């Protein structure tokens, strides 16, 4: 799977045009051996005040998951707290390019 990248200067344009939002790239975990689909939309701009729980609900909708299907979100192989804000996670885990990278799986494959 190719690594998503921001084009040169894109982070600055995003920050100017959308203050209070952070870029997030999401992909299915490489360790995931489940039947979860690949997400079609992999780049998101998310408000910093959203919680991880709210973001998970959005991802569930994009993946068209049923209530019985579980999904786990990981940031650098860590399961973030659902009540943590996107802004907190962004400040703690953003990459050198200014993007928060998140992976998902249907089971906790790191535990």
C-alpha positions as CSV (number, residue, x, y, z in Angstrom):
1,X,0.0,0.0,0.0
2,X,1.4,3.4,-0.9
3,X,2.0,5.9,1.8
4,X,-0.3,8.9,1.5
5,X,1.6,12.2,1.5
6,X,0.7,15.9,1.5
7,X,1.9,17.9,-1.5
8,X,4.5,20.6,-0.8
9,X,2.8,23.6,0.9
10,X,-0.5,21.7,1.4
11,X,-0.3,21.7,5.2
12,X,0.2,25.5,5.3
13,X,-2.8,26.0,2.9
14,X,-5.0,23.7,5.1
15,X,-4.0,25.5,8.2
16,X,-4.8,28.9,6.7
17,X,-8.1,27.8,5.0
18,X,-9.3,25.5,7.8
19,X,-8.1,26.8,11.2
20,X,-9.1,24.4,14.0
21,X,-9.0,21.3,11.8
22,X,-6.2,18.8,11.4
23,X,-5.3,16.5,8.5
24,X,-5.8,12.8,9.2
25,X,-4.8,9.9,7.0
26,X,-6.5,6.6,7.8
27,X,-5.9,3.1,6.4
28,X,-6.6,-0.5,7.3
29,X,-3.9,-2.0,9.5
30,X,-1.2,-4.1,7.8
31,X,-1.6,-6.6,10.6
32,X,-5.3,-6.9,10.1
33,X,-6.4,-10.3,8.7
34,X,-10.1,-9.6,8.9
35,X,-13.0,-9.0,6.5
36,X,-13.2,-5.2,7.1
37,X,-13.3,-3.3,3.8
38,X,-10.6,-0.8,2.8
39,X,-11.9,2.7,3.4
40,X,-12.5,4.6,0.2
41,X,-11.9,8.0,1.6
42,X,-8.5,8.0,3.3
43,X,-7.9,11.7,3.9
44,X,-9.9,13.7,6.4
45,X,-9.9,17.2,7.9
46,X,-11.3,16.9,11.4
47,X,-12.1,19.6,14.0
48,X,-9.7,19.5,16.9
49,X,-12.6,19.4,19.4
50,X,-14.0,16.1,18.1
51,X,-13.4,13.2,20.3
52,X,-11.9,9.9,19.1
53,X,-15.2,8.3,19.8
54,X,-17.0,10.7,17.5
55,X,-14.3,10.1,14.8
56,X,-14.8,6.3,15.2
57,X,-18.5,6.7,14.5
58,X,-17.7,8.6,11.3
59,X,-15.3,5.9,10.2
60,X,-17.9,3.2,11.0
61,X,-20.3,5.1,8.7
62,X,-17.7,5.3,5.9
63,X,-17.1,1.6,6.2
64,X,-20.8,0.8,6.3
65,X,-20.4,-1.4,9.4
66,X,-23.3,-3.1,11.2
67,X,-23.7,-2.6,14.9
68,X,-22.4,-6.1,15.5
69,X,-19.1,-5.4,13.8
70,X,-16.3,-4.2,16.0
71,X,-13.6,-1.7,15.0
72,X,-10.5,-0.6,16.8
73,X,-8.6,2.6,15.9
74,X,-4.8,2.7,16.5
75,X,-2.4,5.6,16.5
76,X,1.3,4.4,16.3
77,X,0.0,1.0,17.5
78,X,-1.7,2.5,20.5
79,X,-5.4,2.3,21.2
80,X,-6.3,6.0,22.0
81,X,-8.9,6.8,24.6
82,X,-12.4,7.4,23.2
83,X,-12.8,10.6,25.2
84,X,-9.5,12.1,24.0
85,X,-9.9,15.0,21.6
86,X,-8.5,14.9,18.1
87,X,-6.5,18.0,19.0
88,X,-4.8,16.2,21.9
89,X,-4.0,13.1,19.8
90,X,-2.7,15.3,16.9
91,X,-0.3,17.2,19.2
92,X,0.9,14.0,20.7
93,X,1.2,11.8,17.6
94,X,1.4,14.0,14.5
95,X,4.1,13.0,12.0
96,X,6.9,15.2,10.8
97,X,4.8,16.2,7.9
98,X,2.0,17.5,10.2
99,X,-0.4,14.6,9.5
100,X,-2.0,12.3,12.1
101,X,-1.9,8.7,10.8
102,X,-4.5,6.3,12.0
103,X,-5.0,2.6,11.3
104,X,-8.1,0.4,11.9
105,X,-8.8,-3.3,12.5
106,X,-11.7,-5.4,13.6
107,X,-9.7,-6.9,16.5
108,X,-7.0,-5.7,18.9
109,X,-4.1,-7.3,17.1
110,X,-1.4,-5.7,19.3
111,X,-2.6,-7.0,22.7
